[in-house]
Amino acid sequence: MFIIGHALTPFLGNKSLPVSDFVVNWLVVKLSYSILLLRRFNVEISNGLEGNKILQVTCSEKGVSTGVQFLDFNSSFLVKFRIYPKTLIWCNLWKGPNCVHHVKFNAFVGNEKFIHDVCGSRKPGVCFWQAREDGVYVRNNLTGAFKFMYKWDIN
């Protein structure tokens, strides 16, 4: 149980107002979300496929697509955006040469949990994904380490 006192003194006199853990947690979530709101962020998709295979990429947000991008080995594609309420960016990747292997995933979800748990942190303002032979990896921004996230499906 938390007590809010001084800020409410003009309204409550000398009384303190008990606040439940739920309310405090709700305030913390709202404040952390407001820190994210309108922040610039990027999703970067990189082709780390062996044998100079082409990576086909398309990402979407609220029905707006980036269009199909073809990435050569070691090249990348950057999606720039601002974080708004309920920001969700999902991407489809196909690995060459015949684009039979496919994966669809959420490349960005506009909340602290996703940014911390998946991207590693808000800095440097990017969630970096890399396509490899066995699947798709995400880089932890704090450590630089890559984590396996999704395996390729066969269409």
Secondary structure, DSSP 8 states (H G I E B T S, - for coil): -EEE-GGGHHHHTT--EEE-HHHHHHHHHHHHHHHHTT-EEEEEEEE--STT--EEEEEEETTEE---EEE-TT-EEEEEEE--TT-EEEEEEEESSS--EEEEEEEEESSHHHIIIIIS-STTSEEEEEEETTEEEEE-TTT--EEEEEE-EE-
